[in-house]
């Protein structure tokens, strides 16, 4: 769990405004977030993180609160006492997200063909070396302290969805975004006369280059899940703020929207 997500959970559990000292004390006791060097979390660290996420937190003097509980799912992760443990829903959520987000479970994108299951589920994409992205994007990942670039759901088939997103077999939202980020644009006028004026595609040669880049630089993980996909996705988007997600992501980047709009305009323009 990231520090800002842990702060969210403390505030959601407490249901009141809290000082940075109180939040730090709570996190040092419950161990929801641990620093890499094992040292105690300081109130100054809480203040700095809250300042970096103004869309999540409100600060009034020395007191901090959540701006909104929308999309924040409070987790009951206290240790069970006797026969009283986690609710089925919260246990399922906690375990599923733990498996999905564990970096050890991610596989190189170039090695997943033939292993994708034809089942519903959640998937996550990480970039091995964020520094290869344009600096405006790599700097965002550095500030967010992770390498997660996309989280999505497959309501029917992970195989079909990931083939859309990573292999350009159909209309993949992620594929259009990463292509635009890498500087590719669709062929001029390629959407003219098409019913859907948003699903632009890149030229076949460019698609092959984007796929090769994906295979070399991205890591993929997925989990099977048939119910509450949207709810689980909302929790992850709110907690992780993946780089390229737009819909439902409180950390969505305006630069992504502008690049995609540029591609749409080119594809809609007649010669």
NORJO-V228703 format. One record per helix or strand of 3 or more residues. SS is the DSSP state (alpha for helix, beta for strand). FROM is the first residue (numbers start at 1). LEN is the number of residues. If there is no record, write none. Layout:
((SS:FROM:LEN) (SS:FROM:LEN))
//
This chain:
((alpha:3:12) (alpha:20:11) (alpha:43:10) (beta:57:4) (beta:63:4) (alpha:88:14) (alpha:103:3) (alpha:109:3) (beta:121:7) (alpha:130:3) (alpha:135:10) (beta:148:7) (alpha:158:10) (alpha:173:9) (alpha:204:14) (beta:218:7) (alpha:229:12) (alpha:254:15))
//
